[in-house]
């Protein structure tokens, strides 16, 4: 992971089948990242999930970035 500790990301086999979540809440990192990718503003995400904090969103994005760095993804060329 990055030098920054991702202390808000929790992975517990007994919760959400081990899917990475935020602060042991039943809010998957992928859900939050998807909301950001869909263009939802932070204020709307926080309104939709009142237990979340702005730092949770930031760490979800950091976690996703690190997850992508860890694997090779096939990309289609423009040709």
Contact map, one row per residue, 1 for C-alpha under 8 A:
1111110000000000000000000000000000000000000000000000000000000010010000000000000
1111100000000000000000000000000000000000000000000000000000000000010000000000000
1111100000000000000000000000000000000000000000000000000000000000000000000000000
1111110000000000000000000000000000000000000000000000000000000000000000000000000
1111111000000000000000000000000000000000000000000000000000000000000000000000000
1001111110000000000000000000000000000000000000000000000000100110000000000000000
0000111111000000000000100000000000000000000000000000000000000000000000000000000
0000011111000000000001100000000000000000000000000000000100100000000000000000000
0000011111100000000111110000100000000000000000000000000000110010000000000000000
0000001111110000000111110000000000000000000000000000000000000000000000000000000
0000000011111010011110010000000000000000000000000000000000000000000000000000000
0000000001111111111100010000000000000000000000000000000000000000000000000000000
0000000000111111111000000000000000000000000000000000000000000000000000000000000
0000000000011111110000000000000000000000000000000000000000000000000000000000000
0000000000111111111000000100000000000000000000000000000000000000000000000000000
0000000000011111111000000100000000000000000000000000000000000000000000000000000
0000000000011111111000000000000000000000000000000000000000000000000000000000000
0000000000111111111100000000000000000000000000000000000000000000000000000000000
0000000000111011111110000001000000000000000000000000000000000000000000000000000
0000000011110000011111000001110000000000000000000000000000000000000000000000000
0000000011100000001111111111100000000000000000000000000000000000000000000000000
0000000111000000000111111111100000000000000000000000000100010000000000000000000
0000001111000000000011111000000000000000000000000000000100000000000000000000000
0000000011110000000011111100000000000000000000000000000000000000000000000000000
0000000000000000000011111110000000000000000000000000000000000000000000000000000
0000000000000011000011011111000000000000000000000000000000000000000000000000000
0000000000000000000011001111101100000000000000000000000000000000000000000000000
0000000000000000001111000111111100000000000000000000000000000000000000000000000
0000000010000000000111000011111110000000000000000000000000010001000000000000000
0000000000000000000100000001111111000000000000000000000000010001000000000000000
0000000000000000000000000011111111100000000000000000000000000000000000000000000
0000000000000000000000000011111111110000000010000000000010010000000000000000000
0000000000000000000000000000111111111000000000000000000010011001000000000000000
0000000000000000000000000000011111111100000000000000000000000000000000000000000
0000000000000000000000000000001111111111000010000000000000000000000000000000000
0000000000000000000000000000000111111111110000000000000000000000000000000000000
0000000000000000000000000000000011111111000000000000000000000000000000000000000
0000000000000000000000000000000001111111000000000000000000000000000000000000000
0000000000000000000000000000000000111111100000000000000000000000000000000000000
0000000000000000000000000000000000111111110110000000000000000000000000000000000
0000000000000000000000000000000000010011111110000000000000000000000000000000000
0000000000000000000000000000000000010001111111000000010010000000000000000000000
0000000000000000000000000000000000000000111111100000000000000000000000000000000
0000000000000000000000000000000000000001111111110000000000000000000000000000000
0000000000000000000000000000000100100001111111111000000000000000000000000000000
0000000000000000000000000000000000000000011111111111110000000000000000000000000
0000000000000000000000000000000000000000001111111100000000000000000000000000000
0000000000000000000000000000000000000000000111111100000000000000000000000000000
0000000000000000000000000000000000000000000011111111000000000000000000000000000
0000000000000000000000000000000000000000000001111111100000000000000000000000000
0000000000000000000000000000000000000000000001001111100000000000000000000000000
0000000000000000000000000000000000000000000001001111110110000000000000000000000
0000000000000000000000000000000000000000000001000111111110000000000000000000000
0000000000000000000000000000000000000000010001000001111111000000000000000000000
0000000000000000000000000000000000000000000000000000111111100000000000000000000
0000000100000000000001100000000000000000000000000001111111110000000000000000000
0000000000000000000000000000000110000000010000000001111111111000000000000000000
0000000000000000000000000000000000000000000000000000011111111100000000000000000
0000010110000000000000000000000000000000000000000000001111111110000000000000000
0000000010000000000001000000110110000000000000000000000111111111000000000000000
0000000000000000000000000000000010000000000000000000000011111111100000000000000
0000010000000000000000000000000000000000000000000000000001111111110000000000000
1000010010000000000000000000000000000000000000000000000000111111111000000000000
0000000000000000000000000000110010000000000000000000000000011111111100000000000
0000000000000000000000000000000000000000000000000000000000001111111110000000000
1100000000000000000000000000000000000000000000000000000000000111111111000000000
0000000000000000000000000000000000000000000000000000000000000011111111100000000
0000000000000000000000000000000000000000000000000000000000000001111111111000000
0000000000000000000000000000000000000000000000000000000000000000111111110000000
0000000000000000000000000000000000000000000000000000000000000000011111110000000
0000000000000000000000000000000000000000000000000000000000000000001111111000000
0000000000000000000000000000000000000000000000000000000000000000000111111100000
0000000000000000000000000000000000000000000000000000000000000000000100111110000
0000000000000000000000000000000000000000000000000000000000000000000000011111000
0000000000000000000000000000000000000000000000000000000000000000000000001111100
0000000000000000000000000000000000000000000000000000000000000000000000000111110
0000000000000000000000000000000000000000000000000000000000000000000000000011111
0000000000000000000000000000000000000000000000000000000000000000000000000001111
0000000000000000000000000000000000000000000000000000000000000000000000000000111
